[in-house]
Amino acid sequence: MAADLQPEWISCLPSSWSYGVTRDGRVFFINEEAKSTTWLHPVSGEAVITGHRKTPDLPTGWEEGYTFEGARCFIN
């Protein structure tokens, strides 16, 4: 499960932007005007870090996470 979003990430979105969350907890940003999406916040240019999550399909002790660039990784 993803961590709660920090309010400043939401409150500083430009007016034509919104956000969504994928089924696996990654946050993405939607430019309604340009009809495009990105993993990077439109103001800061950084990915929102949502933390790690444990899933039943991973071996005991392993967690799923994401790098600062948004790439999926696994942590033991």
VOBA-1610 file (N, C-alpha, C; in pm, whole numbers, padded with zeros to 5 digits, always signed):
BEGIN
Met+00084-00117+00000Met+00000+00000+00000Met+00089+00123+00000Ala+00050+00222-00074Ala+00127+00345-00085Ala+00110+00431+00039Ala+00210+00508+00067Ala+00204+00604+00178Ala+00111+00718+00139Asp+00061+00790+00241Asp-00024+00905+00213Asp+00055+01009+00137Leu-00011+01074+00043Leu+00054+01181-00032Leu+00073+01302+00057Gln+00185+01368+00040Gln+00210+01489+00115Gln+00126+01601+00054Pro+00053+01676+00136Pro-00035+01780+00083Pro+00033+01880-00010Glu+00162+01912+00016Glu+00229+02010-00071Glu+00242+01959-00214Trp+00249+01827-00234Trp+00256+01772-00371Trp+00127+01803-00445Ile+00017+01797-00374Ile-00113+01820-00437Ile-00142+01969-00451Ser-00117+02044-00345Ser-00156+02186-00344Ser-00077+02271-00442Cys+00044+02228-00481Cys+00122+02312-00573Cys+00111+02267-00718Leu+00014+02180-00750Leu-00007+02142-00891Leu-00061+02261-00969Pro-00010+02285-01090Pro-00067+02390-01175Pro-00215+02360-01204Ser-00290+02461-01242Ser-00436+02446-01256Ser-00478+02341-01359Ser-00400+02318-01462Ser-00441+02220-01564Ser-00392+02078-01534Trp-00337+02057-01415Trp-00281+01927-01379Trp-00362+01860-01270Ser-00366+01727-01274Ser-00424+01646-01166Ser-00331+01527-01146Tyr-00368+01436-01059Tyr-00282+01320-01037Tyr-00367+01193-01030Gly-00301+01082-01048Gly-00364+00952-01035Gly-00269+00857-00965Val-00321+00743-00924Val-00241+00643-00857Val-00268+00509-00925Thr-00161+00442-00966Thr-00176+00312-01031Thr-00216+00206-00929Arg-00258+00090-00977Arg-00296-00019-00887Arg-00184-00061-00795Asp-00060-00043-00840Asp+00052-00081-00754Asp+00104+00034-00668Gly+00032+00146-00663Gly+00064+00254-00571Gly+00151+00366-00623Arg+00189+00361-00750Arg+00273+00469-00804Arg+00187+00590-00839Val+00239+00707-00808Val+00168+00832-00837Val+00214+00885-00973Phe+00118+00925-01057Phe+00151+00988-01184Phe+00071+01117-01197Phe+00116+01202-01287Phe+00054+01333-01303Phe-00006+01346-01442Ile-00122+01411-01448Ile-00199+01422-01572Ile-00208+01569-01612Asn-00163+01600-01733Asn-00178+01735-01788Asn-00305+01732-01871Glu-00412+01784-01815Glu-00544+01780-01881Glu-00543+01861-02011Glu-00468+01968-02014Glu-00463+02055-02131Glu-00392+01987-02248Ala-00277+01927-02222Ala-00198+01863-02327Ala-00236+01717-02348Lys-00325+01663-02261Lys-00366+01522-02269Lys-00245+01429-02260Ser-00160+01452-02159Ser-00040+01370-02142Ser-00022+01335-01994Thr+00062+01237-01968Thr+00092+01197-01831Thr+00244+01188-01812Thr+00284+01193-01684Thr+00425+01180-01650Thr+00438+01128-01508Trp+00550+01062-01480Trp+00579+01017-01343Trp+00636+01132-01261Leu+00681+01238-01325Leu+00748+01349-01257Leu+00652+01462-01226His+00664+01517-01106His+00579+01629-01065His+00606+01747-01158Pro+00502+01813-01209Pro+00522+01921-01307Pro+00595+02043-01253Val+00598+02064-01125Val+00667+02180-01068Val+00808+02143-01023Ser+00821+02036-00946Ser+00951+01999-00891Ser+01035+01916-00987Gly+00971+01847-01081Gly+01043+01759-01173Gly+01090+01630-01108Glu+01037+01598-00990Glu+01077+01477-00919Glu+00959+01380-00908Ala+00990+01252-00899Ala+00886+01151-00878Ala+00839+01157-00734Val+00712+01129-00712Val+00659+01120-00576Val+00698+00983-00523Ile+00764+00982-00409Ile+00807+00857-00348Ile+00693+00807-00260Thr+00642+00688-00293Thr+00529+00634-00218Thr+00567+00523-00125Gly+00694+00490-00117Gly+00739+00389-00024Gly+00739+00250-00084His+00761+00153+00001His+00768+00014-00041His+00636-00054-00010Arg+00613-00165-00075Arg+00496-00242-00040Arg+00529-00390-00041Lys+00464-00462+00045Lys+00481-00607+00052Lys+00364-00669-00023Thr+00391-00769-00103Thr+00285-00838-00176Thr+00296-00987-00150Pro+00185-01057-00152Pro+00188-01200-00122Pro+00264-01284-00224Asp+00286-01232-00343Asp+00357-01308-00446Asp+00509-01295-00437Leu+00560-01214-00343Leu+00704-01200-00324Leu+00752-01298-00216Pro+00875-01344-00226Pro+00928-01432-00121Pro+00932-01361+00014Thr+00929-01438+00121Thr+00934-01384+00257Thr+01054-01291+00272Gly+01029-01173+00329Gly+01136-01076+00353Gly+01160-00978+00240Trp+01098-00998+00125Trp+01117-00909+00011Trp+01006-00806+00004Glu+01041-00686-00042Glu+00945-00578-00064Glu+00967-00520-00203Glu+00861-00463-00256Glu+00870-00395-00386Glu+00888-00246-00359Gly+00973-00180-00435Gly+00995-00037-00419Gly+01021+00028-00553Tyr+01046+00158-00551Tyr+01071+00233-00674Tyr+01190+00326-00652Thr+01271+00341-00752Thr+01385+00432-00746Thr+01335+00575-00762Phe+01423+00672-00742Phe+01385+00812-00760Phe+01343+00841-00904Glu+01393+00760-00997Glu+01357+00778-01138Glu+01227+00708-01173Gly+01169+00634-01078Gly+01043+00567-01102Gly+01056+00422-01146Ala+01178+00367-01149Ala+01196+00228-01189Ala+01161+00135-01073Arg+01095+00025-01103Arg+01057-00072-01003Arg+01180-00153-00961Cys+01191-00181-00830Cys+01301-00262-00780Cys+01249-00348-00665Phe+01331-00445-00623Phe+01294-00534-00514Phe+01400-00528-00406Ile+01357-00525-00281Ile+01446-00507-00167Ile+01433-00626-00074Asn+01547-00680-00033Asn+01547-00791+00063Asn+01602-00739+00194
//
